[in-house]
Amino acid sequence: MRRRSPERIEKTLDEREKGEETKFSLDQETLFRVRVRHYRILARHVAKRLGHDKDGAETYARGMVEKAMEGTDVVARLADDLLMAGRDPEKDLTPHINTAWTEARESVEAEMAAEGTEDSA
């Protein structure tokens, strides 16, 4: 059996560490993008329940994403907005949370895959 030199082992460990750091960074970016998309999808849904037109819904969704960046619990805020309008969050919001997350994750993953394809072309 052939022994590896200490330098080779150190280089391999450094490469592995760099790869893990790159993966962690990409995972964090993906999670951030999915969260933002999730909030946007939920906010558009709630905006429609509140009677906003398409432009109003988009403005409402942008506002909710901004609030998320400020640390606001967006789901609680959406539920409050529904309650203030006399709507039932259990009916108008809760059933959509998981489907919105799945939709957000799938669309972000597709975009990132397409970006990866463009980068390698």
Z-matrix of the N, CA and C atoms (Angstrom, degrees):
N
C 1 1.422
C 2 1.530 1 108.36
N 3 1.314 2 114.02 1 135.82
C 4 1.462 3 120.84 2 -177.73
C 5 1.523 4 109.90 3 -86.17
N 6 1.320 5 115.58 4 133.72
C 7 1.464 6 120.49 5 179.39
C 8 1.512 7 110.07 6 -92.59
N 9 1.316 8 115.53 7 139.87
C 10 1.458 9 120.55 8 176.50
C 11 1.521 10 109.57 9 -86.54
N 12 1.296 11 114.08 10 145.85
C 13 1.462 12 118.68 11 178.32
C 14 1.528 13 109.42 12 -72.70
N 15 1.324 14 117.42 13 154.43
C 16 1.466 15 120.08 14 176.94
C 17 1.532 16 112.09 15 -58.00
N 18 1.324 17 116.81 16 -34.79
C 19 1.466 18 120.32 17 179.03
C 20 1.527 19 110.80 18 -65.31
N 21 1.307 20 116.82 19 -40.88
C 22 1.463 21 121.92 20 179.63
C 23 1.530 22 110.18 21 -66.32
N 24 1.322 23 115.83 22 -42.35
C 25 1.461 24 120.15 23 178.58
C 26 1.527 25 110.05 24 -63.00
N 27 1.329 26 116.69 25 -44.17
C 28 1.462 27 120.60 26 179.32
C 29 1.522 28 110.96 27 -63.13
N 30 1.326 29 116.91 28 -41.04
C 31 1.461 30 120.39 29 178.76
C 32 1.528 31 110.39 30 -63.73
N 33 1.316 32 117.50 31 -42.25
C 34 1.459 33 122.24 32 178.79
C 35 1.526 34 110.75 33 -62.34
N 36 1.333 35 116.55 34 -43.48
C 37 1.464 36 120.19 35 178.76
C 38 1.524 37 111.13 36 -65.62
N 39 1.325 38 117.50 37 -39.31
C 40 1.466 39 121.14 38 177.22
C 41 1.524 40 111.21 39 -62.74
N 42 1.339 41 115.86 40 -43.09
C 43 1.468 42 119.90 41 178.64
C 44 1.523 43 111.03 42 -64.09
N 45 1.315 44 115.97 43 -40.99
C 46 1.463 45 120.12 44 179.01
C 47 1.533 46 110.22 45 -64.36
N 48 1.325 47 116.77 46 -42.92
C 49 1.465 48 121.11 47 178.84
C 50 1.528 49 110.83 48 -62.37
N 51 1.323 50 116.35 49 -43.48
C 52 1.461 51 120.37 50 178.77
C 53 1.531 52 110.25 51 -62.47
N 54 1.316 53 116.83 52 -41.39
C 55 1.467 54 120.94 53 177.83
C 56 1.517 55 111.83 54 -62.55
N 57 1.335 56 116.83 55 -41.48
C 58 1.471 57 120.57 56 178.18
C 59 1.521 58 110.78 57 -65.75
N 60 1.323 59 117.93 58 -39.56
C 61 1.466 60 121.36 59 178.25
C 62 1.530 61 110.63 60 -64.89
N 63 1.320 62 116.56 61 -40.77
C 64 1.462 63 120.91 62 178.32
C 65 1.524 64 110.40 63 -64.12
N 66 1.328 65 116.73 64 -43.88
C 67 1.465 66 121.07 65 178.65
C 68 1.524 67 110.47 66 -62.77
N 69 1.333 68 117.53 67 -44.58
C 70 1.457 69 120.75 68 179.01
C 71 1.523 70 110.66 69 -59.33
N 72 1.323 71 116.39 70 -44.91
C 73 1.464 72 121.28 71 179.96
C 74 1.527 73 111.01 72 -61.54
N 75 1.312 74 116.87 73 -44.48
C 76 1.465 75 121.31 74 178.76
C 77 1.526 76 111.11 75 -64.53
N 78 1.330 77 116.66 76 -41.18
C 79 1.469 78 120.31 77 177.88
C 80 1.524 79 110.93 78 -61.85
N 81 1.333 80 117.27 79 -40.88
C 82 1.461 81 121.10 80 179.34
C 83 1.528 82 110.98 81 -66.56
N 84 1.322 83 116.75 82 -41.56
C 85 1.462 84 120.23 83 177.77
C 86 1.528 85 110.46 84 -62.88
N 87 1.316 86 116.42 85 -43.34
C 88 1.463 87 121.01 86 179.18
C 89 1.524 88 110.54 87 -61.67
N 90 1.329 89 116.80 88 -46.50
C 91 1.457 90 120.60 89 179.77
C 92 1.529 91 111.14 90 -60.99
N 93 1.308 92 117.48 91 -42.07
C 94 1.460 93 121.14 92 178.42
C 95 1.528 94 110.42 93 -60.90
N 96 1.320 95 116.57 94 -47.87
C 97 1.461 96 120.42 95 -178.52
C 98 1.531 97 111.63 96 -63.69
N 99 1.335 98 116.68 97 -38.49
C 100 1.466 99 120.57 98 178.86
C 101 1.527 100 109.89 99 -66.04
N 102 1.335 101 117.15 100 -43.66
C 103 1.469 102 119.74 101 178.73
C 104 1.521 103 111.78 102 -59.38
N 105 1.333 104 116.10 103 -47.01
C 106 1.462 105 120.14 104 -179.92
C 107 1.524 106 110.17 105 -60.57
N 108 1.321 107 116.83 106 -45.63
C 109 1.465 108 120.82 107 179.58
C 110 1.526 109 110.33 108 -63.40
N 111 1.319 110 117.31 109 -41.01
C 112 1.459 111 122.28 110 178.84
C 113 1.529 112 110.65 111 -59.32
N 114 1.312 113 116.74 112 -47.71
C 115 1.467 114 120.17 113 178.43
C 116 1.522 115 111.20 114 -62.09
N 117 1.321 116 116.44 115 -40.03
C 118 1.462 117 120.06 116 -179.16
C 119 1.543 118 110.31 117 -64.77
N 120 1.316 119 117.16 118 -44.18
C 121 1.470 120 121.48 119 179.71
C 122 1.530 121 110.26 120 -63.12
N 123 1.336 122 116.72 121 -47.19
C 124 1.462 123 119.77 122 179.36
C 125 1.523 124 111.35 123 -62.74
N 126 1.320 125 116.74 124 -42.61
C 127 1.465 126 120.12 125 -178.51
C 128 1.527 127 111.23 126 -64.88
N 129 1.328 128 117.40 127 -39.66
C 130 1.471 129 119.47 128 176.74
C 131 1.524 130 110.25 129 -61.90
N 132 1.321 131 115.80 130 -42.25
C 133 1.465 132 120.75 131 179.60
C 134 1.533 133 110.30 132 -60.79
N 135 1.317 134 116.20 133 -47.81
C 136 1.463 135 120.30 134 -179.88
C 137 1.525 136 110.38 135 -64.86
N 138 1.324 137 116.64 136 -41.38
C 139 1.470 138 119.99 137 179.96
C 140 1.527 139 110.85 138 -57.78
N 141 1.318 140 116.70 139 -39.85
C 142 1.470 141 119.41 140 177.44
C 143 1.529 142 110.61 141 -64.19
N 144 1.346 143 116.55 142 -40.03
C 145 1.470 144 120.41 143 177.90
C 146 1.532 145 111.02 144 -65.09
N 147 1.325 146 116.13 145 -26.81
C 148 1.463 147 120.77 146 179.93
C 149 1.526 148 112.03 147 -87.13
N 150 1.333 149 116.15 148 -3.28
C 151 1.458 150 120.46 149 175.17
C 152 1.523 151 115.55 150 93.56
N 153 1.328 152 117.57 151 12.60
C 154 1.466 153 119.84 152 178.14
C 155 1.531 154 110.54 153 -73.36
N 156 1.331 155 116.44 154 146.82
C 157 1.461 156 120.15 155 171.82
C 158 1.526 157 107.98 156 -78.44
N 159 1.327 158 116.67 157 -177.36
C 160 1.468 159 120.62 158 -175.38
C 161 1.531 160 111.90 159 -58.79
N 162 1.321 161 117.02 160 -46.71
C 163 1.471 162 120.09 161 179.88
C 164 1.522 163 110.97 162 -65.55
N 165 1.313 164 116.31 163 -41.68
C 166 1.459 165 120.41 164 178.40
C 167 1.514 166 112.02 165 -63.58
N 168 1.321 167 115.79 166 -38.66
C 169 1.468 168 120.37 167 178.63
C 170 1.523 169 110.78 168 -65.23
N 171 1.328 170 116.03 169 -39.51
C 172 1.466 171 119.51 170 179.56
C 173 1.533 172 110.65 171 -67.00
N 174 1.321 173 116.74 172 -41.14
C 175 1.465 174 120.93 173 177.94
C 176 1.529 175 110.51 174 -63.69
N 177 1.313 176 116.23 175 -43.01
C 178 1.469 177 121.92 176 177.75
C 179 1.529 178 110.34 177 -60.77
N 180 1.327 179 116.63 178 -44.78
C 181 1.465 180 121.32 179 -179.57
C 182 1.534 181 110.82 180 -63.40
N 183 1.337 182 116.90 181 -43.55
C 184 1.471 183 119.71 182 177.72
C 185 1.528 184 110.65 183 -60.19
N 186 1.322 185 115.47 184 -41.39
C 187 1.461 186 119.81 185 178.33
C 188 1.516 187 112.19 186 -61.85
N 189 1.318 188 116.85 187 -39.68
C 190 1.463 189 120.31 188 179.07
C 191 1.529 190 111.34 189 -67.69
N 192 1.318 191 117.42 190 -38.39
C 193 1.463 192 120.16 191 177.46
C 194 1.529 193 109.40 192 -64.13
N 195 1.325 194 117.01 193 -41.18
C 196 1.467 195 120.47 194 177.35
C 197 1.528 196 110.15 195 -61.31
N 198 1.322 197 117.02 196 -42.43
C 199 1.459 198 120.65 197 178.87
C 200 1.528 199 110.76 198 -63.48
N 201 1.325 200 116.63 199 -36.84
C 202 1.466 201 119.94 200 177.26
C 203 1.526 202 110.67 201 -62.19
N 204 1.329 203 116.70 202 -39.07
C 205 1.468 204 120.50 203 178.99
C 206 1.531 205 111.22 204 -65.98
N 207 1.324 206 115.74 205 -23.97
C 208 1.464 207 121.25 206 178.39
C 209 1.527 208 111.88 207 -87.06
N 210 1.326 209 116.78 208 -4.24
C 211 1.457 210 121.10 209 177.76
C 212 1.519 211 115.42 210 99.94
N 213 1.318 212 117.15 211 5.77
C 214 1.463 213 121.04 212 178.91
C 215 1.526 214 110.34 213 -69.55
N 216 1.317 215 116.57 214 141.10
C 217 1.466 216 121.97 215 172.61
C 218 1.529 217 106.56 216 -76.56
N 219 1.315 218 115.83 217 98.10
C 220 1.455 219 121.61 218 -172.29
C 221 1.528 220 112.11 219 -63.87
N 222 1.297 221 117.33 220 -41.11
C 223 1.468 222 119.57 221 -178.48
C 224 1.533 223 109.65 222 -63.29
N 225 1.326 224 117.32 223 -41.95
C 226 1.473 225 120.33 224 177.51
C 227 1.529 226 110.16 225 -64.53
N 228 1.316 227 116.88 226 -39.76
C 229 1.469 228 120.23 227 179.56
C 230 1.533 229 110.81 228 -64.77
N 231 1.336 230 116.38 229 -42.59
C 232 1.456 231 120.29 230 177.72
C 233 1.529 232 110.48 231 -61.69
N 234 1.331 233 116.24 232 -42.55
C 235 1.468 234 120.38 233 178.40
C 236 1.523 235 110.20 234 -62.64
N 237 1.324 236 117.12 235 -42.22
C 238 1.470 237 120.56 236 177.89
C 239 1.523 238 111.30 237 -61.64
N 240 1.337 239 116.20 238 -43.41
C 241 1.466 240 119.65 239 179.39
C 242 1.530 241 110.80 240 -61.04
N 243 1.325 242 116.33 241 -39.97
C 244 1.462 243 119.88 242 177.65
C 245 1.528 244 110.88 243 -64.54
N 246 1.326 245 116.09 244 -44.41
C 247 1.466 246 120.00 245 179.27
C 248 1.525 247 111.40 246 -61.02
N 249 1.336 248 116.54 247 -43.15
C 250 1.464 249 120.31 248 -179.41
C 251 1.529 250 111.40 249 -63.84
N 252 1.325 251 116.49 250 -26.28
C 253 1.474 252 120.50 251 178.60
C 254 1.528 253 111.90 252 -91.24
N 255 1.341 254 116.05 253 5.89
C 256 1.457 255 119.47 254 178.78
C 257 1.523 256 113.83 255 80.04
N 258 1.327 257 116.46 256 17.70
C 259 1.474 258 120.78 257 179.46
C 260 1.526 259 109.83 258 -99.19
N 261 1.305 260 116.21 259 163.41
C 262 1.468 261 122.49 260 -179.54
C 263 1.538 262 109.78 261 -101.58
N 264 1.344 263 117.50 262 108.88
C 265 1.468 264 119.62 263 179.58
C 266 1.529 265 113.57 264 -59.74
N 267 1.335 266 116.74 265 -32.01
C 268 1.466 267 119.59 266 178.61
C 269 1.525 268 111.01 267 -62.73
N 270 1.305 269 116.34 268 -30.40
C 271 1.464 270 121.16 269 -179.89
C 272 1.533 271 111.23 270 -92.71
N 273 1.328 272 116.62 271 -41.50
C 274 1.464 273 121.09 272 -171.22
C 275 1.524 274 114.93 273 -93.13
N 276 1.338 275 118.20 274 -12.65
C 277 1.464 276 119.54 275 -176.52
C 278 1.522 277 112.71 276 -127.15
N 279 1.324 278 116.23 277 -54.27
C 280 1.464 279 120.95 278 -172.78
C 281 1.534 280 113.79 279 -51.23
N 282 1.332 281 119.72 280 -45.99
C 283 1.465 282 118.74 281 -178.57
C 284 1.538 283 113.85 282 -64.03
N 285 1.306 284 117.10 283 -17.24
C 286 1.466 285 120.56 284 -175.07
C 287 1.528 286 113.98 285 -97.29
N 288 1.323 287 116.95 286 -8.02
C 289 1.470 288 119.91 287 -175.32
C 290 1.524 289 111.33 288 -62.00
N 291 1.315 290 118.03 289 -50.47
C 292 1.472 291 120.50 290 -177.58
C 293 1.527 292 112.67 291 -69.69
N 294 1.325 293 116.55 292 -40.49
C 295 1.464 294 118.00 293 179.96
C 296 1.530 295 110.69 294 -67.61
N 297 1.334 296 116.87 295 -34.45
C 298 1.470 297 119.88 296 177.28
C 299 1.527 298 110.03 297 -66.70
N 300 1.336 299 117.62 298 -38.22
C 301 1.470 300 120.80 299 178.75
C 302 1.530 301 109.78 300 -64.44
N 303 1.313 302 116.53 301 -44.94
C 304 1.463 303 120.37 302 179.54
C 305 1.520 304 110.76 303 -62.26
N 306 1.319 305 117.07 304 -44.99
C 307 1.462 306 121.24 305 178.37
C 308 1.531 307 110.45 306 -61.19
N 309 1.323 308 116.72 307 -43.78
C 310 1.465 309 120.91 308 -179.84
C 311 1.531 310 110.91 309 -63.44
N 312 1.332 311 116.54 310 -46.78
C 313 1.465 312 120.75 311 -178.69
C 314 1.526 313 111.28 312 -61.79
N 315 1.317 314 116.06 313 -45.91
C 316 1.468 315 119.52 314 -178.80
C 317 1.524 316 111.66 315 -64.36
N 318 1.322 317 117.83 316 -40.74
C 319 1.467 318 119.19 317 -178.58
C 320 1.531 319 111.31 318 -70.69
N 321 1.323 320 117.69 319 -38.06
C 322 1.471 321 120.27 320 177.93
C 323 1.526 322 110.13 321 -67.17
N 324 1.314 323 117.16 322 -43.80
C 325 1.465 324 120.02 323 178.70
C 326 1.523 325 111.27 324 -61.43
N 327 1.323 326 117.26 325 -39.83
C 328 1.475 327 120.63 326 177.99
C 329 1.531 328 110.32 327 -64.82
N 330 1.332 329 116.49 328 -43.31
C 331 1.469 330 119.65 329 178.25
C 332 1.523 331 111.49 330 -62.17
N 333 1.328 332 115.39 331 -43.84
C 334 1.467 333 118.92 332 -178.24
C 335 1.533 334 110.86 333 -67.58
N 336 1.322 335 117.04 334 -35.14
C 337 1.461 336 119.79 335 176.58
C 338 1.517 337 110.30 336 -65.72
N 339 1.339 338 116.66 337 -40.69
C 340 1.463 339 120.45 338 178.42
C 341 1.523 340 110.12 339 -66.34
N 342 1.336 341 117.38 340 -38.67
C 343 1.460 342 120.41 341 176.91
C 344 1.519 343 110.98 342 -63.27
N 345 1.323 344 116.08 343 -39.54
C 346 1.468 345 120.60 344 178.10
C 347 1.511 346 111.43 345 -64.74
N 348 1.337 347 116.70 346 -37.13
C 349 1.467 348 121.79 347 178.38
C 350 1.526 349 109.64 348 -66.56
N 351 1.341 350 116.20 349 -41.96
C 352 1.475 351 120.35 350 179.53
C 353 1.518 352 110.88 351 -64.61
N 354 1.348 353 116.98 352 -38.80
C 355 1.450 354 120.63 353 -179.19
C 356 1.527 355 112.11 354 -65.75
N 357 1.328 356 116.91 355 -33.97
C 358 1.453 357 119.59 356 -177.38
C 359 1.538 358 112.33 357 -86.51
N 360 1.317 359 117.64 358 -8.35
C 361 1.465 360 120.64 359 -178.64
C 362 1.515 361 111.48 360 -80.81
